[in-house]
Amino acid sequence: MNIIDTHIHLYLPEFKDDLPKLFDEAIQVGVSKFLLPAIDSTTHEHLLSLTSSYPSHFYPMMGLHPTSVNHNYMDELAIVQHYLKNYSFVAIGEIGIDLYWDKTFEKQQREAFKIQAQWAREMSLPLVIHSRNSLDIIVGLLDELGYKGL
């Protein structure tokens, strides 16, 4: 049986020591492919390093996670855009709007989402969306951007 984990952050430092064991256990139970969503510039190199170590099992995405959107989000988006231009990714993600913990940067999260959703369209890449307490907002933004059939 082939199982795909569609969302896992195994590249984070807290998994480094256990990664070989976790990977072996996953393979033993049939998980053969892992989609790795991006978070922000502090983790992109870890994501790419893991992908290059296991290229037939790990598939990278690129984007700015909504909980990483703050006052410097445009700088972060410039970094995301650099990676998108220079590496191959299977999707743009994990992007979205998260209003569960904090609403301080809601306006910036909306803008970051719209920019990245447009990049996905231009690059013909799927979106991987993170939505917490924001589904109606995200559906509205996607509709505004011309994404139909949701």
Order of alpha helices (4+ residues) and beta strands (2+ residues): beta-alpha-beta-alpha-beta-alpha-beta-alpha-beta-alpha
